[in-house]
Amino acid sequence: MAKKEVDDRFKKFGTVSFTGISKTNDFVDYLQQGKVMGTRCKSCGLQFFPPRADCYQCLTSDMEWFEIAGAGTLLTYSKLQYGPVGFEGDLPYCIALVDYGNYKVFGRVSSDLAEDQIEIGMDMKTVVNTLPNGQLNYVFQKA
Ligand SMILES: [Zn+2]
């Protein structure tokens, strides 16, 4: 059996590396192009974020990429005083869930946005962010 080449593009994402999701590594290539992308099932149209390589409804891998564009609605947010390993230096920061209708995006609120400017129900957009160490992630900003 031929040894598979290690696809480590996800090392570029976030502060802590993701592993074992090589089928969706194009996600990071899109981030480098300034686009936050999810996947859509070509068969039933279900949209996924974070991107999935397979549709759980159709059990197909016939997926396509789509851009998380425009504004969603802030459903909820939470200010973190304790972060997961690798994120301690960023505290405190807010995590949020933004509703785009057919799918929801979970992530961090941009540090540019003060906590008193964050309101449930406000319009938010998802944008690519470059961390001080050159790594990429995405954050929510006021739309
Ligand atoms: Zn499907």
Boltz pocket constraint, residues with backbone or C-beta under 6 A from the ligand:
constraints:
  - pocket:
      binder: B
      contacts: [[A, 41], [A, 42], [A, 43], [A, 44], [A, 45], [A, 46], [A, 55], [A, 56], [A, 57], [A, 58], [A, 59], [A, 60]]
      max_distance: 6.0
